Amino acid sequence: MLTIAQAVDAVSALFERYRPEYMGYRACEDGKGRPTGRHLWLFEVWGHVLSIVADTAFPYSRPNAYIVDYDASQNLPHVELDGRFCLTKIEFSTDPADAARQVLAEALELLDAHQTGAEDHDLQEDFTNYWNQRADVAGPALSLLYQERASSGSYVLAGNEVFAFASKELMVRWWGNRNGAPPRHTNAAFFVDLKQFPLPSEFPADSKSLLELLQTHAVDGGEAMLKALSMVPNGVILVLVGNAPSGHRQFAGIRLLKTLLPHKAGSRRKPQLKLRPGAKIAVGDLLGHYNIQRLHTSLLDSSASRSIIALTDLAKKRVVVVGCGAIGAGVARLLAKAGVGRLDLVDHENLGWENIRRHELGGRSVRHSKAQALASDLRQDLPEIVQVRAFSKTVQDLVVSGSDILKGADLIVATTGSLHADVFIADLARQEAPPIAVVLGWMEAWGVAGHALLLSGNGARFMDGFENGVPRRPASRNDRQPPKECGNSTTPFGAVEVVAVQAMIAELCLDRLLEPGLADTWRTWWTSDRNLARAEGQWTERFMATKPVASVSGVMEQQWP
């Protein structure tokens, strides 16, 4: 194991080859001359002093590169305010000297790009990031939910965070999901379209520079600003909106706060700035009565950028999940996270203590309706979801009572653990015009195998795969009897096994939602032979004939039945 002294010596020895540009090594000290644990290697290149910096975790952390005494008015792309280079996150080597050499090489490439202008487009492409680096530390953060072509909306101040929405509908839905009720107090937010982005050195610092920015860069030349301030509000949010060269939207938030006018001698009343009816005032004069804050800006739906699926394809889909037990609850959460916009959850049972080690819900939801508790969690955890409804009844009771919950659904997921309920759901979906696709999911005894079955309604029937109520082609067999629970068909299985089956079922659901023409499909997951032995089970001969011999565990697709 390398010591930091050995690592420092190795880097220093390598950099000695690069003299005269290499200026030497320095150990960092604080104001009292005590070592900080940071190490610097200095270079002079293209008129800059470049430092390669290793932190206290070195050599088990990657060094960074800085421009010493960086002048932020130079507007250098990929350089933060403190001079730190924004290098790639890829770590090519754990050898300290080689890692330092790679950081130096990448920093030199960026410095060369600064000379040629090859990376200048990044100031536009990543405008929001440069804005956020220069956000006012004392100001609140801005979290935004935007809608195309929005010009005005509302914002809510909650603690040290501002939530801005492009429409009342978006605000009511998101805030209601997250907090259980619409916000009590809202203020006006305005969206200003930019025809071009300002450089970081042009970011506004006061009302005068903000007006200059809007007059030169805004499509409307600042008209939205005048509209925002015409009623002389105590505060207002402006959101600058523009397109990067790639077409991606970029955003920057500004908060304007009205300042108090000077008190008159002997006056106890707070002076107020108001416009009389018909009165006019120059927007520049009006802005003089406001302080501005540049806000760190992010999107409330930015998680969509981490998805490989276009979430707009799923946001309008409605899925009915019948059975919110250990399997169904996990499937519902995965579908919600994947982007399905509307979920209807059906389960008549309450959560018990026996459920919590393998269920999405934990101890705080015990003795509460599984469907209701899961719906509440999904709304709070994923507030951008369009709608989650919960029904604490059996699906049979719902239908008998006249509910049309299945009508118009894009997909039904049946994870009830009840053969009668699953047959009822499959037959009911088949009777719709056109038939509604159903994905049925279940696990075998002791959790050694699980199944996901897609029925389109035009081919095989669910009961085609059963004989006398028992699956005709199970993957496993076991002579052990599960614990007896009166009126309950539960079987022991753990959290690890159920997660694998949840993922398989959810993936089949997404396949059908994204490819509506997908025909009947039967997928089977199986555990490792080691887990099978722990459960004292065996694979059936038929399953052994189809299962890959060399596999530890996996999923395979077959024809039903």
Order of alpha helices (4+ residues) and beta strands (2+ residues): alpha-beta-beta-beta-beta-alpha-alpha-alpha-beta-beta-beta-alpha-beta-alpha-alpha-beta-beta-alpha-beta-beta-beta-alpha-beta-alpha-beta-alpha-beta-alpha-beta-beta-beta-beta-beta-alpha-beta-alpha-beta-alpha-beta
